[in-house]
Amino acid sequence: MVGKYNALCACMCLIQVYGDVADPELTILVSNLNPGRLLKLSLTASAAKISSLVASSRPVAIDYDHTEQRVYWTDVALKVIKARDLNKNTDELILSLDSSGTPDGIAVDSVARKIFYTDTGNDVIAVLNMNGTGSEIVINTGLDQPRGIVLHEENRKMYWTDWGVSPHIASADYDGTNIRKIVTKGLGWPNGLAIDKRNGILFWCDSLTYKLQSVWVDGSHRTVLLHEPGARYFDIYFHDGAIYFTDRNRRAVYNIPSTGGTVGVIASEEITQPAGIHVFSNRKPSECLSGQYGEECRQCGNCKEGSVCEKTTGKCLAGCVAGYKGIDCRQVCTPGTYGMKCASKCGNCTSGAMCDPVNGTCPHGCLAGWSGDLCQTACPANTHGSECTPCGLCAGRVPCDKVLGVCPAGCQQGWTGDRCDRACLPNTYGTSCESCGQCAGGVPCDKSSGLCVNGCQDGWLGSLCKTPCIPGTHGEGCLSLCSHCKTGSVCHHVTGQCPLGCQQGWRGAKCDERCNPGTHGKDCASFCSHCMTGSVCNHVTGQCPDGCLSGWSGDNCDEDMRGKTQQEASNTSLLIGVVGASAGGVVLFVTIAIVVAKAVLARRKRRLRGRTFEQYDTANIARRPNRCQVLSDQCPAYISIMKQTHASNTNADAAQTNMYIPMVNTTGSQGRN
C-alpha cells in the first residue's frame, strides 16, 4: 500500500494515494506482534509505502545490516533469531535458543560482523557471528530480565536495559568486562534503548513510568523528554536527531526531536501491535544541524513547533504548524481553509476576503449578521451589521434589517434616523421629532404625543400650543382683547402690544392708557386749547366738554373771538349814531339793533348747547348697546354729522341739537337712551 504523508491529530498517516518509492530516502522497520509480521515503511520526499516483509509468529526485536541489506529479528514464540535478505527476499534461520530461552533484544555490528542479543529466559547476554556460528555468552551475572540492547561499534561498547527486580541501565565491553551501571533509580520497566553515537547519549522508554528519557553515557545530564500517562512504550530508536518509538496501546509509531518537543505520529491500519523498531537511510548520514536536512542542509519547512524535519527527506514528522500543509510543510493552506492540517473552513469574511490561513481570522471583518474572531457566530436576534450592533427602537417591535439595521416599520415615538438609534432632541416629539409647541413654564411637551401638560404660553392655543391667538386677542388663554391699536392693525398675540402705535387719545405699549389730562390726539402730542376753567378737553378729539373760555370759540376752543366781539360793538354804535343823526330813522335804528343783538346771542348759545364729555368719549362706544362698534379714531356717524354741522352756520338751534345725538350708524336717527 502506498500513500502520502498527511497530518492527523498532529500525526502523519499513510493514506491510499499511490506513488513511486523504489528508492526510499528513509526506511522504518517495525515488528508487529499480532498479527505477527515485519513491516517496512519506505519514505521519499513525496510518497510513502508500507509493506509486509515477512510473517513471523511473535517478532519482537529488530535490526538491520547495512552491508548486506539484511533484516535481523527475534521471535519470542519460536525462540529463534532470523534474517531476511531484502535483495533476494529470502529468509534465513540464524539461531535457535533452548526451551527456556527468550530472545528479547538484538543489536548488529555490521563492521565486526557480530550479533548481540539478550536472553530474558536465561538472564544472559550472548554474541554470535552474523552467519549464526560462534555463539557464546558474554555476561551471565547480575542480570534479571535483560531487555533492550544497543552497540557503539567504534568504542566496542554494549548498553542494555534490565527490567527485573532491580531495574537498571548498564554498559560493558564487547567481551563482557568493565560492567558499569549507568542508571539505577527512577526506573520501572525500561524496555527500549537507543544511542546517539556521535554525542554519547542514551535514550530509553519506560512503560511503567510512562516516560521517555535521556542520559549521557557517563550517567550525567539525565533528562525527561516526554511524559504521557497511559502510554505503553515498547521500543525506541535514534536517527539523525530524532527519536522514533512504538506504543502498543495507541498502535502507532511516534517521533520526537532528540532534545524534546512536539510529538509526531505515523499511523496505518497495518500497524496494529507495534513492538521493535529500526530506522535507517541509504543516503549518507547527514552532517546538518538540527532543523536542516539534505546534502545542502536546507532549512526545514514549517514543521510543528517544537519539532524538526527528518534530516534525509525534510519531512516534518510531527506535522505542520497551523496554516501549512504538505510533506515538508511549505505549502500554504488552500484559500478558504486554515489551521492545523488546513482542515478548518474560513468563516463569513466580508467582501469575499479569505481568512488568515494560520488562525482563521477575517482581515477586514465579518459579513453583516456574523460576529466573532472567526466570523462563525451568527448575530443574535434584533441586532445587525458586522459587529452585531443592537437594533434601534423600531416601531411595533419589528426587528431591524440584519444587514443595514434599517427599521422597516419606522421608529418608536421619540426616536429618529434610518436605524431609529438617535433620540429626538429636547423639546421635540413623535417619530419625525417635530418641535414642541409653546408649552407653559418651559416644560417640554410629551415625547410621544406632543401635548403640553401644563397648558400653553401666553398668546397660544390648542392641545399642541402651536396656534396663535385669534387676531384681536392676546395673553393667557387668548382671553384678553386688544386695546386701542391704530386703525387697521391688531395687537401682538402674546404681549398685547400694538406694533403700529395707538389710536388718537391713547398711549402705552398696549395702547390701554388715556392721554394725560390736558393732552389729546395722536401720540397724545397735542395740548388742550381754551376750555372752560376747571375742565379739560376730550383725550381723543381735543373738544372742550364744558365749553370755551370767554373770547374763544370752535370745537376745540382754539378760535380767538376776542377781536370779533369788539368789532360787533363798534358796528352797533355806528349804526345808532347814524340813525340818531337822521331824524326820520329812529325807529329803523332801534329795530336793526335789536335784530343784531339777538343774532349774536343766539350764535353763542348754539356753540355751547349739547357739548358733553360723554358725547365724544369714543373709548366707551363699544360698551354702549346700540352704539357705534367700530374701533377708530372717530365713529363714521359722528364724522358725518360733525361735517354737516360745520358746513352751515344758518341752521336752527333745534336742527343743530338733533344732529349731535349719537347714532348707531349713518342711516339711523335714534335719540339718546
C-alpha positions as CSV (number, residue, x, y, z in Angstrom):
1,M,0.0,0.0,0.0
2,V,1.4,3.4,-1.0
3,G,0.4,6.8,0.4
4,K,1.4,10.3,1.0
5,Y,2.0,11.7,4.5
6,N,-0.9,13.7,5.9
7,A,-1.4,15.1,9.4
8,L,-4.0,13.5,11.6
9,C,-4.1,14.6,15.3
10,A,-0.6,16.0,14.9
11,C,0.4,12.8,13.1
12,M,1.3,11.5,9.7
13,C,-1.0,8.9,8.3
14,L,-0.4,6.6,5.4
15,I,-3.3,7.2,3.0
16,Q,-4.2,5.3,-0.2
17,V,-2.6,7.7,-2.6
18,Y,-0.2,5.8,-4.8
19,G,3.3,6.9,-5.7
20,D,6.8,5.6,-6.6
21,V,9.1,4.7,-3.7
22,A,11.5,2.5,-5.5
23,D,14.5,4.4,-3.9
24,P,13.3,5.4,-0.4
25,E,15.2,8.1,1.4
26,L,14.1,6.8,4.8
27,T,13.1,3.3,5.9
28,I,11.4,2.4,9.1
29,L,11.3,-1.3,10.1
30,V,8.6,-2.3,12.6
31,S,7.8,-5.7,14.2
32,N,4.1,-6.3,14.7
33,L,3.2,-8.7,17.5
34,N,-0.3,-9.5,16.3
35,P,-0.7,-10.5,13.6
36,G,3.0,-11.5,13.7
37,R,4.9,-9.9,10.8
38,L,7.6,-7.4,9.9
39,L,6.6,-4.2,8.3
40,K,8.6,-1.9,6.1
41,L,7.7,1.8,5.8
42,S,9.6,3.3,2.8
43,L,9.6,7.1,2.6
44,T,10.6,9.7,0.0
45,A,10.1,13.4,-0.2
46,S,6.8,12.9,-2.0
47,A,5.4,9.5,-1.2
48,A,5.4,6.6,1.3
49,K,4.9,2.9,1.1
50,I,4.1,0.4,3.9
51,S,4.6,-3.3,3.1
52,S,4.8,-6.6,4.9
53,L,8.3,-8.1,4.7
54,V,7.7,-11.5,6.2
55,A,5.3,-13.2,8.6
56,S,6.6,-14.4,11.9
57,S,4.9,-15.9,15.0
58,R,5.7,-13.2,17.5
59,P,8.5,-11.0,16.4
60,V,9.9,-8.6,19.0
61,A,13.4,-7.1,18.5
62,I,14.6,-5.9,15.0
63,D,17.9,-4.6,13.5
64,Y,19.5,-4.0,10.1
65,D,22.8,-4.8,8.4
66,H,23.6,-2.0,6.0
67,T,26.5,-4.0,4.5
68,E,24.4,-6.9,3.2
69,Q,21.0,-5.2,3.4
70,R,19.6,-7.9,5.7
71,V,17.0,-7.5,8.4
72,Y,17.5,-9.5,11.7
73,W,14.8,-10.1,14.2
74,T,13.9,-12.2,17.2
75,D,10.8,-14.3,17.7
76,V,10.0,-15.0,21.3
77,A,7.3,-17.6,20.5
78,L,9.6,-19.6,18.2
79,K,12.7,-18.8,20.4
80,V,14.8,-18.0,17.3
81,I,16.8,-15.3,15.6
82,K,16.2,-15.0,11.9
83,A,17.3,-12.8,8.9
84,R,15.6,-11.5,5.8
85,D,17.6,-10.6,2.6
86,L,15.9,-7.5,1.2
87,N,17.5,-8.0,-2.2
88,K,16.7,-11.7,-2.6
89,N,13.5,-11.6,-0.5
90,T,14.7,-14.8,1.3
91,D,14.7,-15.8,4.9
92,E,17.4,-17.5,7.0
93,L,17.4,-19.1,10.5
94,I,20.4,-17.7,12.4
95,L,19.9,-19.2,15.8
96,S,17.6,-21.4,17.8
97,L,17.5,-21.0,21.6
98,D,16.8,-23.7,24.1
99,S,13.4,-24.1,25.6
100,S,14.0,-21.7,28.4
101,G,15.4,-19.0,26.2
102,T,13.6,-15.8,25.3
103,P,15.4,-13.6,22.8
104,D,14.1,-10.1,23.7
105,G,16.7,-7.8,22.3
106,I,19.1,-7.8,19.4
107,A,21.9,-5.5,18.1
108,V,24.0,-5.9,14.9
109,D,27.6,-4.7,14.4
110,S,28.0,-4.6,10.6
111,V,31.7,-3.8,10.9
112,A,32.6,-6.6,13.3
113,R,30.0,-8.9,11.7
114,K,28.6,-9.7,15.1
115,I,25.1,-10.1,16.6
116,F,24.5,-9.4,20.3
117,Y,21.2,-10.4,21.9
118,T,19.6,-10.5,25.3
119,D,18.0,-13.7,26.6
120,T,15.4,-12.9,29.3
121,G,14.6,-16.5,29.9
122,N,18.1,-17.5,30.8
123,D,19.1,-13.9,32.1
124,V,22.2,-13.7,29.8
125,I,23.7,-11.6,27.1
126,A,25.3,-13.5,24.2
127,V,27.1,-12.9,21.0
128,L,27.5,-14.8,17.7
129,N,28.7,-14.3,14.2
130,M,26.2,-13.0,11.7
131,N,26.2,-16.3,9.9
132,G,25.0,-18.0,13.1
133,T,28.2,-19.6,14.2
134,G,30.4,-19.0,17.3
135,S,27.6,-18.3,19.8
136,E,28.8,-17.6,23.3
137,I,27.6,-16.0,26.5
138,V,29.4,-12.8,27.4
139,I,27.5,-11.8,30.5
140,N,25.7,-14.2,32.8
141,T,25.8,-12.5,36.2
142,G,23.9,-9.5,37.6
143,L,21.2,-9.9,35.1
144,D,17.4,-10.2,35.9
145,Q,15.3,-10.0,32.7
146,P,17.6,-8.1,30.4
147,R,15.7,-6.4,27.6
148,G,16.9,-3.8,25.1
149,I,20.5,-3.7,23.8
150,V,22.5,-1.2,21.6
151,L,26.1,-1.0,20.4
152,H,28.8,1.6,20.0
153,E,30.8,-0.1,17.3
154,E,33.8,2.3,17.4
155,N,34.1,2.1,21.2
156,R,33.2,-1.7,21.1
157,K,30.7,-1.0,23.9
158,M,27.3,-2.5,24.5
159,Y,24.5,-0.9,26.6
160,W,21.4,-2.7,27.8
161,T,18.3,-2.3,30.0
162,D,17.2,-4.7,32.7
163,W,13.6,-4.5,34.0
164,G,13.8,-7.2,36.7
165,V,13.6,-6.7,40.4
166,S,16.2,-4.0,40.4
167,P,15.7,-2.3,37.1
168,H,18.8,-0.5,35.7
169,I,20.7,0.6,32.6
170,A,24.3,-0.7,32.3
171,S,27.2,-0.9,29.9
172,A,30.2,-3.3,29.3
173,D,32.8,-4.0,26.7
174,Y,32.1,-6.4,23.9
175,D,33.8,-9.2,25.9
176,G,31.5,-8.6,28.9
177,T,34.2,-6.9,31.0
178,N,34.0,-3.5,32.6
179,I,30.4,-3.7,33.5
180,R,29.0,-0.4,34.9
181,K,25.5,0.6,35.9
182,I,24.6,4.0,34.4
183,V,21.0,4.5,35.7
184,T,19.6,2.7,38.7
185,K,16.9,5.0,40.1
186,G,13.5,6.1,38.9
187,L,13.1,3.1,36.6
188,G,10.1,0.8,36.2
189,W,10.1,-1.2,33.0
190,P,12.8,0.2,30.9
191,N,12.1,-1.6,27.6
192,G,13.7,0.0,24.6
193,L,17.1,1.5,24.4
194,A,18.8,3.7,21.7
195,I,22.1,5.6,21.3
196,D,23.3,8.8,19.7
197,K,26.8,7.6,19.0
198,R,28.2,10.9,17.9
199,N,27.2,12.7,21.1
200,G,27.3,9.8,23.5
201,I,23.7,10.0,24.7
202,L,21.4,7.1,25.6
203,F,17.6,7.2,25.2
204,W,15.1,4.8,26.7
205,C,11.4,4.4,27.1
206,D,9.7,3.1,30.3
207,S,6.3,1.6,30.0
208,L,5.7,1.7,33.8
209,T,6.7,5.3,34.4
210,Y,5.3,6.4,31.0
211,K,8.4,8.4,30.4
212,L,10.9,8.9,27.6
213,Q,14.3,9.9,29.0
214,S,17.9,10.5,28.0
215,V,21.2,10.4,29.8
216,W,24.8,10.8,28.9
217,V,26.8,7.5,28.7
218,D,28.7,8.6,31.8
219,G,25.4,8.8,33.8
220,S,25.1,12.6,33.9
221,H,22.6,15.0,32.3
222,R,19.5,12.8,32.8
223,T,16.5,14.4,31.1
224,V,12.8,13.6,30.8
225,L,11.9,14.2,27.2
226,L,8.3,13.1,27.3
227,H,5.8,12.0,29.9
228,E,2.5,10.5,28.7
229,P,0.5,8.7,31.4
230,G,-1.3,5.7,30.0
231,A,1.2,5.1,27.2
232,R,2.7,1.6,26.7
233,Y,6.1,2.3,25.2
234,F,7.9,-0.8,23.8
235,D,10.9,0.1,21.7
236,I,13.0,3.2,20.7
237,Y,15.5,4.2,18.0
238,F,17.6,7.3,17.3
239,H,18.2,8.5,13.8
240,D,19.6,11.9,12.6
241,G,18.5,14.0,15.5
242,A,15.1,12.4,16.0
243,I,13.8,9.7,18.3
244,Y,11.3,7.1,16.9
245,F,9.4,4.9,19.3
246,T,6.4,2.5,19.4
247,D,3.3,2.5,21.6
248,R,1.3,-0.8,21.8
249,N,-1.7,0.9,23.3
250,R,-2.0,3.6,20.6
251,R,-0.9,1.3,17.8
252,A,1.4,3.7,16.1
253,V,5.0,4.8,15.6
254,Y,5.9,8.1,17.2
255,N,8.7,10.5,16.8
256,I,10.1,13.5,18.8
257,P,13.2,15.7,18.5
258,S,16.1,14.2,20.4
259,T,16.1,17.2,22.7
260,G,12.4,17.0,23.3
261,G,9.4,18.9,21.7
262,T,6.3,18.1,19.8
263,V,5.4,14.5,19.2
264,G,4.6,13.3,15.7
265,V,3.0,10.0,14.8
266,I,3.0,7.7,11.8
267,A,-0.2,5.6,11.7
268,S,-1.6,3.0,9.4
269,E,-4.2,0.2,9.5
270,E,-1.3,-2.2,9.0
271,I,0.2,-1.2,12.4
272,T,-1.9,-3.0,15.0
273,Q,0.5,-4.0,17.8
274,P,3.9,-2.5,17.2
275,A,6.9,-3.7,19.1
276,G,10.5,-3.4,17.9
277,I,11.7,-0.5,15.6
278,H,14.7,0.3,13.5
279,V,15.2,3.4,11.2
280,F,17.9,3.8,8.5
281,S,18.6,5.7,5.3
282,N,20.5,4.6,2.2
283,R,21.8,8.1,1.9
284,K,24.9,9.4,3.5
285,P,24.3,10.3,7.2
286,S,23.5,14.0,7.4
287,E,26.0,16.4,8.9
288,C,23.3,19.1,9.1
289,L,22.4,20.9,12.2
290,S,19.0,20.3,13.9
291,G,16.3,22.0,11.8
292,Q,18.2,21.3,8.5
293,Y,18.1,18.4,6.0
294,G,19.6,17.0,2.8
295,E,23.0,17.2,1.3
296,E,22.8,21.0,1.2
297,C,21.4,21.3,4.7
298,R,18.3,23.1,3.6
299,Q,16.2,24.7,6.3
300,C,13.2,22.6,7.4
301,G,9.8,23.8,6.3
302,N,7.1,25.0,8.7
303,C,7.2,22.0,10.9
304,K,5.1,21.9,14.0
305,E,6.5,24.0,16.8
306,G,9.0,22.1,18.9
307,S,9.7,19.5,16.2
308,V,12.2,19.3,13.3
309,C,12.2,17.7,9.9
310,E,13.8,14.3,9.1
311,K,17.3,15.1,8.1
312,T,17.3,13.0,5.0
313,T,13.9,13.7,3.4
314,G,13.0,17.0,5.0
315,K,9.6,15.6,6.1
316,C,8.0,17.2,9.1
317,L,7.4,14.0,11.0
318,A,5.3,15.8,13.7
319,G,3.2,17.6,11.1
320,C,2.9,21.2,10.1
321,V,2.2,24.4,12.0
322,A,-1.2,25.9,11.5
323,G,-1.7,27.3,8.1
324,Y,0.6,25.0,6.2
325,K,0.4,21.6,4.6
326,G,2.4,19.1,2.5
327,I,5.1,16.6,3.4
328,D,7.7,19.4,4.0
329,C,5.1,21.9,5.3
330,R,5.9,24.5,2.8
331,Q,2.6,24.8,1.1
332,V,0.1,27.4,2.4
333,C,-3.4,26.3,3.1
334,T,-5.8,26.4,0.2
335,P,-7.8,29.7,0.2
336,G,-10.9,29.3,2.3
337,T,-9.2,26.9,4.8
338,Y,-6.9,27.4,7.8
339,G,-5.4,26.0,10.9
340,M,-3.8,22.6,11.7
341,K,-3.8,20.4,8.7
342,C,-5.7,23.2,6.9
343,A,-8.8,21.2,8.0
344,S,-10.9,24.2,9.1
345,K,-13.1,26.3,6.8
346,C,-13.0,30.0,6.9
347,G,-15.9,31.9,8.4
348,N,-18.1,34.5,6.9
349,C,-15.5,37.1,6.0
350,T,-16.6,40.4,4.4
351,S,-16.1,41.4,0.8
352,G,-15.3,37.9,-0.2
353,A,-11.9,38.0,1.6
354,M,-10.1,34.8,2.6
355,C,-9.4,34.3,6.2
356,D,-5.9,34.1,7.7
357,P,-4.5,30.6,6.9
358,V,-3.0,30.3,10.3
359,N,-5.6,31.5,12.8
360,G,-8.7,31.8,10.6
361,T,-9.4,35.5,11.4
362,C,-11.0,37.7,8.7
363,P,-8.7,40.5,7.8
364,H,-11.5,43.0,7.0
365,G,-14.1,41.9,9.5
366,C,-17.2,39.8,9.2
367,L,-20.1,39.8,6.8
368,A,-23.1,41.7,8.2
369,G,-25.0,39.4,10.6
370,W,-21.9,37.5,11.7
371,S,-19.5,38.0,14.6
372,G,-16.6,36.5,16.5
373,D,-12.9,36.4,15.8
374,L,-13.6,33.8,13.1
375,C,-16.9,35.3,11.9
376,Q,-18.6,32.0,12.5
377,T,-21.1,33.1,15.1
378,A,-24.5,34.4,13.8
379,C,-25.6,37.6,15.4
380,P,-28.4,37.3,18.0
381,A,-31.9,38.4,17.2
382,N,-32.6,42.2,17.0
383,T,-29.0,43.0,16.0
384,H,-27.4,43.9,12.7
385,G,-24.1,44.5,10.9
386,S,-20.7,43.0,11.2
387,E,-20.4,43.8,14.9
388,C,-23.9,42.6,15.8
389,T,-24.9,46.2,16.8
390,P,-28.3,46.2,18.6
391,C,-31.2,47.5,16.5
392,G,-32.6,50.9,17.3
393,L,-36.1,51.4,18.7
394,C,-38.1,50.2,15.7
395,A,-41.9,50.8,15.7
396,G,-44.1,47.8,16.6
397,R,-41.0,45.9,17.9
398,V,-40.4,44.8,14.3
399,P,-36.7,43.7,14.1
400,C,-34.4,45.8,12.0
401,D,-32.7,44.7,8.8
402,K,-29.9,42.2,9.7
403,V,-27.5,43.8,7.2
404,L,-28.3,47.6,7.2
405,G,-30.1,47.9,10.5
406,V,-33.0,49.9,9.0
407,C,-36.3,49.8,10.8
408,P,-38.9,48.6,8.1
409,A,-41.9,50.0,10.1
410,G,-40.3,53.3,11.2
411,C,-39.3,54.3,14.6
412,Q,-40.9,54.3,18.0
413,Q,-42.1,57.7,19.3
414,G,-39.3,59.9,20.3
415,W,-36.6,58.3,18.1
416,T,-35.4,59.2,14.6
417,G,-32.9,58.2,11.9
418,D,-32.9,55.4,9.4
419,R,-32.0,53.0,12.2
420,C,-34.0,54.7,14.9
421,D,-31.0,54.9,17.0
422,R,-31.0,58.6,17.7
423,A,-33.2,60.1,20.4
424,C,-35.1,63.2,19.4
425,L,-33.6,66.4,20.6
426,P,-35.1,68.0,23.7
427,N,-38.4,69.8,23.2
428,T,-39.3,67.6,20.2
429,Y,-41.8,64.7,19.9
430,G,-43.1,62.0,17.6
431,T,-41.5,59.7,15.0
432,S,-40.3,62.7,13.0
433,C,-39.0,64.7,16.0
434,E,-41.3,67.6,15.4
435,S,-40.7,70.7,17.6
436,C,-42.9,71.1,20.6
437,G,-45.4,74.0,20.7
438,Q,-45.3,76.9,23.1
439,C,-45.8,75.0,26.3
440,A,-46.2,76.9,29.5
441,G,-43.5,77.1,32.1
442,G,-40.7,75.9,29.8
443,V,-41.9,72.3,30.4
444,P,-41.2,70.1,27.3
445,C,-44.1,68.6,25.6
446,D,-44.9,64.9,25.8
447,K,-42.3,62.9,23.8
448,S,-44.9,60.8,22.1
449,S,-48.0,63.0,21.6
450,G,-46.5,66.5,21.7
451,L,-49.2,67.6,24.3
452,C,-48.3,70.4,26.6
453,V,-49.2,69.0,30.0
454,N,-49.2,72.4,31.8
455,G,-51.0,74.3,29.0
456,C,-49.8,76.9,26.7
457,Q,-47.7,80.0,27.0
458,D,-49.5,83.4,26.7
459,G,-50.7,84.0,23.2
460,W,-51.1,80.4,22.1
461,L,-54.0,78.0,21.7
462,G,-54.6,74.3,21.0
463,S,-53.6,71.0,22.6
464,L,-50.2,71.3,21.0
465,C,-49.9,75.1,21.7
466,K,-48.9,75.8,18.1
467,T,-51.9,78.1,17.2
468,P,-51.5,81.8,17.9
469,C,-54.4,83.8,19.3
470,I,-57.2,85.0,17.0
471,P,-56.4,88.5,15.8
472,G,-57.6,91.0,18.2
473,T,-56.9,88.8,21.3
474,H,-53.8,88.1,23.3
475,G,-52.4,86.8,26.5
476,E,-53.2,83.7,28.7
477,G,-55.7,81.5,27.0
478,C,-56.2,84.4,24.4
479,L,-58.8,85.8,26.8
480,S,-57.7,89.4,26.6
481,L,-58.9,91.8,23.9
482,C,-56.5,94.1,22.2
483,S,-56.8,97.7,23.3
484,H,-56.8,100.9,21.2
485,C,-54.3,99.9,18.5
486,K,-54.1,102.1,15.4
487,T,-56.9,101.6,13.0
488,G,-56.3,98.6,10.6
489,S,-53.9,96.9,13.0
490,V,-54.1,94.4,15.8
491,C,-52.0,93.9,18.9
492,H,-49.3,91.2,19.3
493,H,-51.0,87.9,20.2
494,V,-48.5,87.2,23.1
495,T,-47.7,90.6,24.6
496,G,-50.8,92.6,23.6
497,Q,-48.6,95.4,22.3
498,C,-49.7,97.5,19.3
499,P,-46.9,97.3,16.7
500,L,-48.1,100.2,14.6
501,G,-49.0,102.5,17.5
502,C,-52.2,103.7,19.1
503,Q,-55.4,105.4,18.2
504,Q,-55.6,109.1,18.9
505,G,-56.0,109.8,22.6
506,W,-54.3,106.6,23.7
507,R,-50.8,105.8,24.8
508,G,-48.6,102.9,26.2
509,A,-47.2,99.7,24.6
510,K,-50.7,98.2,24.7
511,C,-52.5,101.5,23.9
512,D,-54.6,101.0,27.1
513,E,-53.7,104.3,28.8
514,R,-55.6,107.5,28.1
515,C,-53.7,110.6,27.3
516,N,-52.7,112.6,30.3
517,P,-55.3,115.3,31.3
518,G,-54.6,118.3,29.2
519,T,-53.4,116.3,26.2
520,H,-55.1,114.6,23.3
521,G,-54.8,113.3,19.8
522,K,-52.1,111.2,18.1
523,D,-49.5,110.0,20.5
524,C,-51.1,112.5,23.0
525,A,-48.8,115.1,21.4
526,S,-51.5,117.9,21.3
527,F,-52.4,120.1,24.2
528,C,-56.0,121.1,25.1
529,S,-56.9,124.7,24.0
530,H,-59.0,127.2,26.0
531,C,-61.6,125.0,27.7
532,M,-63.8,126.4,30.4
533,T,-62.0,126.8,33.6
534,G,-61.9,123.6,35.6
535,S,-62.4,121.2,32.7
536,V,-60.1,119.5,30.2
537,C,-60.6,118.6,26.6
538,N,-61.6,115.2,25.3
539,H,-58.4,113.0,25.2
540,V,-59.4,111.8,21.7
541,T,-60.8,114.8,19.9
542,G,-59.5,117.6,22.0
543,Q,-63.0,119.1,22.3
544,C,-63.9,121.0,25.5
545,P,-66.9,119.4,27.1
546,D,-67.9,122.4,29.2
547,G,-67.4,125.0,26.5
548,C,-64.7,127.6,25.9
549,L,-63.3,130.4,27.9
550,S,-64.7,133.8,27.1
551,G,-63.3,135.1,23.9
552,W,-62.7,131.6,22.4
553,S,-64.7,129.5,20.0
554,G,-64.5,126.4,17.8
555,D,-64.9,122.7,18.5
556,N,-61.6,122.7,20.3
557,C,-61.9,126.3,21.6
558,D,-59.0,127.3,19.5
559,E,-60.6,130.1,17.6
560,D,-59.9,133.5,19.1
561,M,-63.1,135.6,19.2
562,R,-62.0,138.5,21.2
563,G,-61.3,140.8,18.2
564,K,-64.6,139.9,16.5
565,T,-66.7,140.9,19.6
566,Q,-65.2,144.5,19.7
567,Q,-65.9,144.9,16.0
568,E,-69.5,143.9,16.5
569,A,-69.9,146.5,19.3
570,S,-68.4,149.2,17.1
571,N,-70.8,148.4,14.3
572,T,-73.7,148.7,16.7
573,S,-72.6,152.2,18.0
574,L,-72.0,153.3,14.4
575,L,-75.5,152.2,13.4
576,I,-77.1,154.1,16.4
577,G,-75.2,157.2,15.6
578,V,-76.3,157.2,12.0
579,V,-79.9,156.6,12.9
580,G,-79.8,159.3,15.6
581,A,-78.5,161.7,13.1
582,S,-81.3,161.0,10.9
583,A,-84.5,162.4,12.3
584,G,-86.6,160.1,10.2
585,G,-84.7,156.9,11.0
586,V,-85.0,156.5,14.8
587,V,-87.5,153.7,14.6
588,L,-85.5,151.9,12.0
589,F,-82.2,152.1,14.1
590,V,-83.9,150.6,17.1
591,T,-85.3,147.8,15.1
592,I,-82.0,146.9,13.5
593,A,-80.1,147.0,16.8
594,I,-82.4,144.5,18.4
595,V,-82.2,142.1,15.5
596,V,-78.4,142.2,15.5
597,A,-78.2,141.7,19.3
598,K,-80.4,138.6,19.1
599,A,-78.4,137.1,16.4
600,V,-75.2,137.4,18.4
601,L,-76.7,135.9,21.5
602,A,-78.2,133.0,19.5
603,R,-74.9,132.2,18.0
604,R,-73.1,131.9,21.3
605,K,-75.9,129.7,22.8
606,R,-75.7,127.4,19.8
607,R,-72.0,126.8,20.4
608,L,-72.5,125.9,24.0
609,R,-75.6,123.7,23.6
610,G,-75.3,119.9,23.7
611,R,-71.4,119.7,24.3
612,T,-70.9,116.9,26.9
613,F,-67.8,114.7,27.7
614,E,-69.9,111.6,27.1
615,Q,-70.8,112.6,23.6
616,Y,-67.1,112.5,22.5
617,D,-65.9,109.5,24.6
618,T,-65.2,107.1,21.8
619,A,-63.3,104.7,24.1
620,N,-66.8,103.9,25.6
621,I,-68.6,103.4,22.4
622,A,-68.0,99.7,22.2
623,R,-69.5,99.2,25.7
624,R,-72.8,101.0,25.0
625,P,-75.6,99.0,23.4
626,N,-76.9,100.1,20.1
627,R,-74.0,102.5,19.7
628,C,-71.1,102.5,17.2
629,Q,-69.0,99.4,17.3
630,V,-66.1,100.4,15.0
631,L,-62.8,100.9,16.8
632,S,-61.5,104.0,15.0
633,D,-60.3,107.5,15.8
634,Q,-63.9,108.6,15.4
635,C,-67.1,106.7,14.6
636,P,-68.3,107.2,11.0
637,A,-71.7,108.5,12.3
638,Y,-70.0,111.3,14.3
639,I,-67.7,112.2,11.4
640,S,-70.7,112.5,9.0
641,I,-72.8,114.6,11.5
642,M,-69.9,116.9,12.5
643,K,-69.1,117.6,8.9
644,Q,-72.6,118.7,8.3
645,T,-72.6,120.8,11.5
646,H,-69.5,122.7,10.4
647,A,-70.9,123.1,6.9
648,S,-73.6,125.6,7.8
649,N,-74.0,128.3,10.5
650,T,-77.5,129.2,9.4
651,N,-79.5,126.1,10.7
652,A,-81.9,126.4,13.5
653,D,-80.9,125.6,17.1
654,A,-83.3,122.6,17.2
655,A,-81.9,121.2,14.0
656,Q,-78.3,121.5,15.3
657,T,-79.2,119.9,18.6
658,N,-80.7,116.8,16.8
659,M,-77.5,116.4,14.6
660,Y,-75.3,115.8,17.7
661,I,-77.4,112.9,19.0
662,P,-75.1,109.7,19.0
663,M,-76.2,107.3,16.3
664,V,-75.7,103.5,15.7
665,N,-74.9,104.0,12.0
666,T,-75.2,106.8,9.4
667,T,-78.7,105.7,8.4
668,G,-80.3,105.6,11.8
669,S,-81.5,108.6,13.9
670,Q,-82.2,107.2,17.3
671,G,-82.2,109.5,20.3
672,R,-80.1,109.2,23.5
673,N,-81.2,106.2,25.7
